[in-house]
Amino acid sequence: MTDVTQLPSARLPSGGHWRNWVGNQSFVARHKAEPSSEDELVSLMREASRRNLTIRVAGSGHSFTPVVATSGLLMSLKNMQGLVSADLDRKRVVVRAGTRIGDIGRALKRIGLSLANQGDIDTQAIAGALSTGTHGTGTQLGCLSSQAVGMRLVQRGGSIIDIDDDRDTETMAAAQVSIGMLGVISTITLQAVSAYNLKETLWREDFDSCMERHDELAANNRHFSFFWCPVAKSRHLYCLPDVTSVSKIKREHDVCEMKVMNVTDEPPSSNEMTFERVAYSSEIYPIEYIPELPWTRIRHPCRKRERGSATNPRVDANQAYELHLSGGISVCRRRLGHAEPVLRARERDNFCLWRSGNRLLGLSPRRRHDPSAVQGATALGKASFQSRR
Ligand SMILES: Cc1cc2nc3c(=O)[nH]c(=O)nc-3n(C[C@H](O)[C@H](O)[C@H](O)COP(=O)(O)OP(=O)(O)OC[C@H]3O[C@@H](n4cnc5c(N)ncnc54)[C@H](O)[C@@H]3O)c2cc1C
């Protein structure tokens, strides 16, 4: 543990309002600070602790849940970014906690390394992504936190601890997904791998054929994912290209937009006719998201029902999909409860598709209480994640 008693306490700047990326969480913090060095971070922690304030750090605010909220001191480490050091023999790098995943990929590429796996957005701060167990796809691959092998944490009061997987496996395991509860992460040591290229292939299938091929595709590809798109507009929420020309299925509603990615020795290329691309790993993983997803608009169908139209809820497939995206579909189902039967239209090991009359209500996880189902869901990777979100 590092002695920080000689460091002065900082003056705490005034606070203000904060909201997350999607806008479903907001709060007012009494103080807000953006330290640009670890010493400054320590001083802020000391002063906030002295005043008995709660302390939280915001990463990039991509979490949907109130995991950043505080009435005390809110910090952002956006001024604490970048690669600190690299051990090329062990393929390990130390990064500052506020570094964006995309920037880590770019830095690793320059030194011949890659992240073993990552999710499909790369704008999160690495500390936030690790702390929430952010994952990508791949039945044989771990989530981002599994790549963390060391961490430097500033704790309440300002003391610093260094955790190292080689010396203290158990503490490291606890720190890997701590949701900010063990202190403020200052730096992270990541276990990288030799640089590799990925080949991405996109196409479209109907729901039944996607379900039939699901296990085989997940087993035979390094990465497999799909987005179920109940209406044509759904595809645009995730900026997915129109792959009709390379797909047997020509319609755009109730379809699955499919993606596989595999390691390849092929040089970088992009073929807009076949919807295949080859590039350095971290250039293939991310997809584009529109920051104005309908999470903020989904409340309306629920409110309508709350105001008394429960016997005839007007939920069309599009609204249902929006509800599903927001996680609001379970609320919707509860409220529909006695109004009319909600049918389980299709069922897989880990999720169900719900339908009421001719209205699609969305997807929900099945056997939530069963740990083996959760493991199965993890193995199913992206598909199950999309269905749970
Ligand atoms: C469009 C979209 C797509 C998504 N897709 C995926 C996906 O494919 N897979 C997936 O798993 N998730 C996904 N998510 C969820 C999201 O990726 C994670 O919640 C996110 O990675 C959190 O990172 P963040 O930097 O935004 O952290 P924040 O949400 O800002 O913070 C998360 C937690 O980490 C803590 N924290 C942040 N920095 C520090 C620090 N330095 N020290 C200590 N604690 C800290 C915070 O206090 C908080 O408790 C998606 C989210 C969105 C909006």
The ligand as a Gaussian input file, in Angstrom:
#p B3LYP/6-31G(d) Opt

LIG

0 1
 C      -25.744000       1.003000     -27.174000
 C      -25.163000       0.154000     -26.090000
 C      -24.691000      -1.108000     -26.421000
 C      -24.157000      -1.935000     -25.435000
 N      -23.680000      -3.141000     -25.813000
 C      -23.133000      -3.941000     -24.885000
 C      -22.555000      -5.195000     -25.246000
 O      -22.504000      -5.545000     -26.421000
 N      -22.072000      -5.979000     -24.260000
 C      -22.106000      -5.594000     -22.947000
 O      -21.669000      -6.360000     -22.095000
 N      -22.609000      -4.409000     -22.565000
 C      -23.126000      -3.597000     -23.500000
 N      -23.642000      -2.396000     -23.118000
 C      -23.521000      -1.992000     -21.699000
 C      -22.275000      -1.120000     -21.532000
 O      -21.315000      -1.465000     -22.484000
 C      -21.610000      -1.218000     -20.182000
 O      -22.480000      -0.954000     -19.170000
 C      -20.429000      -0.245000     -20.254000
 O      -19.364000      -0.953000     -20.803000
 C      -20.016000       0.441000     -19.051000
 O      -18.843000       1.226000     -19.353000
 P      -18.802000       2.781000     -19.085000
 O      -17.427000       3.265000     -19.350000
 O      -19.884000       3.456000     -19.822000
 O      -19.050000       2.830000     -17.501000
 P      -20.185000       3.562000     -16.686000
 O      -21.521000       3.059000     -17.107000
 O      -19.970000       5.011000     -16.728000
 O      -19.839000       3.002000     -15.231000
 C      -20.010000       1.641000     -14.935000
 C      -19.547000       1.357000     -13.500000
 O      -18.124000       1.402000     -13.463000
 C      -17.721000       2.297000     -12.423000
 N      -16.466000       2.928000     -12.836000
 C      -16.202000       3.594000     -13.983000
 N      -14.922000       4.012000     -13.982000
 C      -14.385000       3.592000     -12.817000
 C      -13.093000       3.724000     -12.230000
 N      -12.092000       4.365000     -12.814000
 N      -12.905000       3.167000     -11.016000
 C      -13.889000       2.524000     -10.372000
 N      -15.129000       2.379000     -10.877000
 C      -15.367000       2.900000     -12.088000
 C      -18.862000       3.279000     -12.285000
 O      -18.861000       3.919000     -11.026000
 C      -20.045000       2.355000     -12.472000
 O      -20.347000       1.692000     -11.267000
 C      -24.137000      -1.517000     -24.087000
 C      -24.588000      -0.236000     -23.750000
 C      -25.093000       0.595000     -24.748000
 C      -25.582000       1.965000     -24.391000

